[in-house]
Amino acid sequence: MTVTELIADSQERMLTELQAGQERIVEANKQMAEAVKGMIPTEMFDSASLPAMPGMGELPEPAEMIDGYFDFAAKVSDISRTFYKDMVAVWTPEKA
């Protein structure tokens, strides 16, 4: 197995474990939410019953904020990839 193959294999295993761990966390949270569902008054989640706070109505929904964060992170990653490839190209001697 080449070094590149070893790296790719390690990365794939890491991503698989990361995803499996996240799935376990989501499942545990689902179980906790179900267990406490009847214990939390629904009024706590009704925005009409909460005190008015300046600017709160202008905030995006949590899912929209998450998408915005990861869209931005993807753009930073793309720009960084180009930058590092450009730097390698600058410092890589031309082949004769």
N, C-alpha and C positions, 0 to 999 in steps of 0.2 A: 504494500500500500504506500502510495506517495505521501509526502508531507501535506500536499494540497488536499488529498483524499482524507487524511487523518483529521485535518482541520475541519473540513466540511462535515465529516461524520460526527465529530465532537460538537459542532454547532447544532447539527440536527438533533442530537440527543439532548442538548441543553434546551432547545426550543420545545421539544416534546415534553420534557419534564416541567418546564415553566408553564406550558399550557395545561398540563395535568394538574399542577398545583393550583393554578387559578380556577380551574373547574371545581376542584375540591372546596376552595374557599367560597365560591358562589353557591355551591350546594349547601355548605354549612350555614351560610347567611340565609338562604331560603328556609332552612329548617328553623333557625332562630326567629326569623320574621313570622313564620307560621305559629311558632310556640307562644309568642308574645302578642299576636294580633289582637286578641280580645282584651288585653291588659292596657293598651294605649288608647286613650280617648281620640276618636276620629277628629274632634275639633282641633287637636294639635296640628293637624295637617291641612286645615281649612284656612286659606290665606285671608279670608274675610274676618276671621276671629283673631288674627294676629295684629299687634299694634302697627300703625303705619310708620314706615321708615323711609326717609327720602331716598329716591333712586332705586328702591327694591323692585318696583314694577318694571324697571328698564333692564333688569338682569336677564340674560338668556337662560333658557332651560339647561339643566345640568348636562344632558346628552349633547346639546349644541356646544357647550363649553368644552366638553371632552373632544368632540370632533374638531373644533377649532385648534385645540392644543396639539392634537396629533397631526393635523394637516400642517401646522406650522413646523412641528418637529420633523416631518417628512421633507419639507422644503429645506430646512437647515441641513438635514442629512444629504440631500441631493447636491446642495451647494458645496458642502464639505467634501463629498466624493470627488467632484470636479476639481476642487482646489488641490486635494492631495494627489490626484492623477497628474495635474499640471505641474506640481512640484517635483514629482518623480520624473516626469518628462524633462524638466529643466536640468536635473542632475544626473540623468542617465546618459552615459556616453553613446554617441552614434556608432552604430556597427559599420565596420569598413566593408 
